[in-house]
Amino acid sequence: RGLYDAMNKGIAMATGDVVGILNSDDFYTSDDVLERVAREIDGVDAVYGDIHFVNPDNLTKCVRYYSSRSFRRWQMRLGFMPAHPSFYCRRHVYQSLGAFDLQFKVAADFEQLLRLIYVNRISTKYIPMDFVTMRTGGASTSGLQSHKAILRDHLRAYRKHHIRANIATESIRYAYRIIQAVMYKLNIVI
C-alpha cells in the first residue's frame, strides 16, 4: 500500500532498540554512521543529522545539502523538520506513539515527526554528521506538483494535531531553503 506502509512494516519487524530507515536508492555517506548513532543516542529518544542530495547520473556531485543543525522543535510550526532519512528513534517510541499515518500520501514523515517531536516532545539530539546520500527525483523532490502535495499534507497534519498554521507560515521554509542553497554554494555552514 505504498512507501509509508512498507516503512511501517519494517518498523514492526524491527527487533533492535533503535530504528532508522534507509530508502532503497539512498546510501550511507560514510561507513561509521550507525556506529555514531549507537554511541550518541544514549540518554535521548532519537537522534538526527544531515543528508545531501545528488543527481542520479552523478553520485559524487552534491546538488543540495540539507543540514538539520539549526533545527529547533518550535520550527515544526513553520514546516521545518530534521532530515527524516537521518532520523533514528528508539523502537519503544514507535510502539507507544505510532509509526507513519497512511492517510498522508507524500508527507507522512512530516506528520510523524510533528507527532513525535512537537506534540509528544520526545527528547532528541543533533549529530553534526552527514548521514545519507539521497538521489533527487523521489516523491518529495520531483517538482512543483510534489511541493503542492507536501503543502497539503503539512496543513492536514497541523489540523490533525490542532496546531494553528497556514500557507504563509508554511512558505517560510521555502525562503530558508533558497538561503540554505546559496550558503552551500558559498561554502558557508548554517
N, C-alpha and C positions, 0 to 999 in steps of 0.2 A: 504493500500500500504506500510505497514511496520512500524517499530518503529518510525522513524522520522516523517512520515505522521501523525501518531497518536499524537505525541507531537505537531505538527503544529496545529492539530485540537483542542487540549487542549489550546494552546496559543490563538487561535482565539476565543474560547469560554470564556476565562477568562474575568472577569469583574472588578477585583481588580486593584489597581495601580501597584502592584508588582507581577511578575510571577516567580514561581520556579517549577521545575519538580521533582517529586519523582517517580522513576520507580516502577513497580508492585511488585518486590520482595525485594525492599530496604525498610529501615525504619529509622526514625529519631533516632539519637543516644541518644538524651535527649528530655525531654518534652518542653524545653524552646527555641528550635531552632527558631521557627517562631517569637516568641516574640523578640528575639535578632536581627533577621533580620529586623523586623519592626522598632526597636529602632536605629539600626546602618545605615540604608540606607538613612537617611536624608542627603541631600547635594551631593549625588552621583547618578549615573545612575544604578549601580549594585554593589552587594557585593558577596563575596565568602569566603569559609572557607576550612576546611579539611574534609576528609572522611576516612573510613577504610574498608578493605575487610575482610570477614570471609568465612570460609568453609561452604557450605550449610548444612553439617552434624553437625556443632558445631558453633552456632551463637554467642557464647561468646568468642571465641578464635580469636584474630586478626592475620591474616596471612600477611597483608601488610597495612601500614599506609601511606596515600597519603596526605602530607602536602603541602598546597599552600602558606605557609609562605614566602618562598624565591622567589615566582613568581614575575617577572617584565615583563612589556609589551614587551620589546625587545626580551625576551626569546622565544616568539612565533616563531621567525625565526629559532629556533633550535628544534621546535616541542613540546615545553612545553606549558602547559595551566593550568589555575586554574582547580581544580576538578569540572567538569561540574555538577555532582549531587548536588554540594553546591552552584551553581550559581543562584542568584536571581536578576532579572532585571526589570526595570520599563517597564510596558506594552507599553508605547508610543515609546520606543526604538525599540521594535519588530515591531510596526506598521510602523515606518519610515524606518528601516533598514532591515526588514525581519526576518523570523524565520529560520527554517532548510532548506537547499537546498537538495532536494530529489535525486539529481544526485550523492550524496555521500552516499554510502551504509553502511559503518562502522564508518566513522569519520565525519559525518555531524556536530557533536558537535564541533569538532576542527575547521572546516571551519566557523561555525557560530561565535565562539569566536574570530577567526582570523579576521573576518569581523568586528565584533563589537569593540573588544579591540584594535587590532593592526591597522587595516585600518581606521576605523572611530573614534578611540581614545575616546570612551566613558569613563566617569570617573568611577573608581572602587575603592573599599576598601576591604581590607582583614580583616576578623574577626577571631581572634585566637580561634577557636572552632571546635570541631569535630561535623559536621552536620549530616552525613549519614553513616549508616552501609550498606554495599553492599555485596551480596553473590558473590563469584567467579563463573566463568563458563558462563558469559554473552557474548555478541557479541564481547566485547573488551578484554576479559580476558580468551579466550578459546584456547590458544596455539599459535604455530608458524604461522599457517595459518591466524589467526586473526591479528597478528602483521604485516604480509606481506600486508594484505588488508588495514590496518591502514596506513602503509607507503605509499602505492599507493594513498590513499585518501589525505594524507597530501601533497604529491608532486603535486597532481592535484589542491588542494586548493591554494598552492603557485602560480601555473601557472595562475589560475583564477584571482588572485589579483595582478599579475605581481610582485611577490616577488621572488627574487633570493634565491634559496635553492637547496640542493642536498642530496643524500643519506648520505654522510659523515657528513654534519651538522645535519641532522635529527637523526643520530645514537648517537649523544652525549647524548640524553635524556636516552638512554638505559644504558649507563655507569652511569649516575646520578641515575637511578632507582636502580641499584645494590648498589651504595653507600648509598642511602636512606634506602634500606632494611637492610644493615649491621648496619647503625647508629640506626635504630629502634631496632634491636636485642640487641645492646649495650645500649639501652635506652638513646640515645643522640638525642636531637631535633635539626633539621636543618631547 
